[in-house]
Amino acid sequence: MRKLNKGRGLSRPKNQRTALLRTLANSLFLYGKIQTTEAKAKELRPVAEKLITKAKAGDMHNRRVLARDLTPAMVKKTIEEIAPKYKERKGGYTRIIKIGPRHSDGANMVIIELVK
C-alpha cells in the first residue's frame, strides 16, 4: 500500500531520480523547452517552478539553494534572464503539451516549456 507516498518512482532509486530531475531542470532552463515523457515532465514541473520562485528573490541564500541543483551558468542565467520575466507572475511558469506516443515503446511524450 502506498500510503503517504508522493510522487512517481520513475523506476529509479532516490539518488538517480533526483539527479535526473536536476539535469532535466538544467536542460529546461538552458533550452526553454524540452521533449520528455509525461511522467518525467509532471515530476519536473514542481521542481522547476520552485527553482524559478527562488530565483525571483535573487538574494544570497536563494543563490546558494539554486547552486545545489543547477550548474553555475544556469544559476546565473536563471536569476538574470529567466526570473525577471516572471516578476509579476505568481506561479505557473511551465506548460506541458502532449505530442503523442513514442514509436519505440509507446510511452506518452510531451513538450514541457517555460511560459513566455
Secondary structure, DSSP 4 states (H G I P E B T S, - for coil): --TT--S--TTS-HHHHHHHHHHHHHHHHHHSEEEEEHHHHHHHHHHHHHHHHHHHH--HHHHHHHHHHS-HHHHHHIIIIIHHHTTT--S--EEEEEEEE-TTT-PEEEEEEE--
